[in-house]
Amino acid sequence: MIEFKIDTQYLLHILKKLLAIPSPTGYTDQIVHAVSGELKQLGIPFELTRRGAIRATMAGKVSTPDRAIVAHLDTLGALVKWLKNNGRLTIVPIGSWSSRFAEGARVTVFSDTSMHRGTILPLKASGHTYGDEIDTQPVSWKNLEIRLDETVTDVNGRIQPLSTEQDLQRLGIHIGDFIAIDPSPEIGPNGFINSRHLDDKAGVATILAAAKSILETGVALPVDCHLLFTISEEVGSGASAILHGDVAEMITIDNGTPAPFQASSEFGATIAMADSAGPFDYHLVRRLIALCVDHDIPFQRDIFCDYRSDSASAVEAGNDIRTALLTFGVDSSHGYERTHLSGLEAIAKLLVVYMQNEPVFWRDRDTLGSDNDFPTQPIEETSFPQNLEDMVRRHGEHQHDPLRSATDD
């Protein structure tokens, strides 16, 4: 068994640091600089794409077949849709999330030259004014507005709240300005972590904690491992922009959803068997399961029918790679989220042992090859009937069988 330790205090430190940096998709430069700075502190070389996706490299004994571990830096957010004649702002979401989770959120609006604090409110926000109507108004982004904490001075020198479109214009607010939603993090003494944007800043923290453990152990990795940090996962493109042809295996780290008919948990690692883009690679997934068993890492399997990740975007972009999805349990995903430190630690542990193990198949160093060493999934040769008559015979003689009737004709 591989000996190592995950520095959970470091993991929490990085998570809190990342949560404090606004990074809605499209407004990610600051967090790219922060993660780049952390990679420099760890001594891990990296490169940036034109828009800021990061590819760091932990060198192995050989350079190929490369493997990659990916998490995304971007989060949900919003944009200014319209400057209203009551001095408030209409908004539209960045990413896919419900307006019910936006109501009451504190926000920062970033104009071209300044930033302004405010609150997202429903159009009817006071029960003292609207009575029961506050409970019957629709749940919709069109039913929300931002109240900015700014003032104007009227002609008599009195300070007043914003009340016109012109007030907003004088502040420098424009259509298309970015809106960051406050994370409001809280880390409890029993290990629970509550915050917005754990998706996927907690995933980023687990990767950096695993990398730190590897470096402190001083072990030589068998092959190059790239740490990828993407900036547009919440809008669907994700890892498609940061991969290169040598990568043969890629594991995405993201959130899983504990819910009825979902096996995910806030405790332990959840290994996804499939998401909305289809099954993950048979052999890579079972390698992860075997590593959990061999190293006593708590885990569970799950399938996510309404979910896509960096793995999906990579494959859909035409990359011929083995992919897997490794998740930490996040209750109330894309809302005010909760996870547990023990689940993040399990993810980091699994990444450490994965990076120290050999590739699933060395033949994957070549993009094309013969069938001589191509793997096979275990299957009993006699499991399937060889022809229609054999199938009919297996169904038995004691019940009506449409297939038998068809052959009799």
QUIVENPE-V668552 format. One record per backbone hydrogen bond with DSSP energy under -0.5 kcal/mol. NH is the residue of the N-H (numbers start at 1). CO is the residue of the C=O. If there is no record, write none. Layout:
NH;CO, NH;CO
//
This chain:
7;5, 8;6, 11;7, 12;8, 13;9, 14;10, 15;11, 16;12, 17;13, 18;14, 19;15, 20;16, 21;18, 22;20, 25;75, 26;231, 27;24, 32;28, 33;29, 34;30, 35;31, 36;32, 37;33, 38;34, 39;35, 40;36, 41;37, 42;38, 43;39, 43;40, 44;39, 45;43, 47;55, 49;53, 54;229, 55;47, 56;227, 57;45, 58;225, 59;57, 61;221, 62;222, 66;246, 67;224, 68;249, 69;226, 70;251, 71;228, 73;230, 74;230, 75;23, 77;94, 78;179, 79;92, 80;177, 81;79, 81;90, 82;90, 84;82, 84;88, 87;84, 89;146, 90;82, 92;79, 94;77, 95;93, 97;95, 101;98, 102;99, 103;99, 104;120, 105;102, 107;118, 108;180, 109;116, 110;108, 110;178, 111;109, 111;114, 112;172, 116;109, 118;107, 119;147, 120;105, 121;119, 121;145, 123;143, 125;123, 127;125, 129;126, 130;126, 131;127, 133;130, 134;131, 135;132, 136;132, 136;133, 137;133, 140;138, 143;140, 144;141, 145;121, 146;89, 147;119, 147;145, 148;146, 149;117, 150;148, 152;160, 154;152, 154;158, 157;154, 160;152, 162;150, 168;164, 169;165, 170;166, 171;167, 172;168, 172;169, 173;168, 176;80, 177;174, 178;110, 179;78, 180;108, 182;106, 186;194, 188;186, 188;192, 191;188, 193;339, 194;186, 195;337, 196;183, 198;195, 200;198, 201;197, 202;198, 203;198, 204;200, 205;201, 206;202, 207;203, 208;204, 209;205, 210;206, 211;207, 212;208, 213;209, 214;210, 215;211, 216;212, 217;213, 218;214, 219;214, 221;59, 221;219, 222;355, 224;62, 225;58, 226;67, 227;56, 228;69, 228;226, 229;54, 230;71, 235;232, 236;233, 237;232, 238;232, 240;237, 241;238, 242;239, 243;239, 247;244, 248;66, 249;66, 250;322, 251;68, 252;250, 252;324, 253;70, 254;252, 254;326, 256;328, 258;256, 262;259, 269;298, 270;327, 271;269, 271;300, 272;270, 272;325, 273;302, 274;302, 275;278, 276;307, 278;275, 280;273, 281;323, 285;281, 286;282, 287;283, 288;284, 289;285, 290;286, 291;287, 292;288, 293;289, 294;290, 295;291, 296;293, 297;292, 298;296, 300;269, 302;271, 304;274, 305;303, 307;304, 313;309, 314;310, 315;311, 316;312, 317;313, 318;315, 319;314, 321;319, 322;248, 324;250, 325;272, 326;252, 327;270, 328;254, 329;265, 330;256, 331;338, 333;330, 335;332, 337;195, 337;335, 338;331, 339;193, 340;266, 341;191, 343;266, 343;340, 344;340, 345;341, 346;342, 347;343, 348;344, 349;345, 350;346, 351;347, 352;348, 353;349, 354;350, 355;351, 356;352, 357;353, 357;354, 364;361, 365;362, 366;363, 374;371, 383;380, 391;387, 392;388, 393;389, 394;390, 395;391, 396;392, 396;393, 405;401, 406;402, 407;403, 408;404, 409;405
//
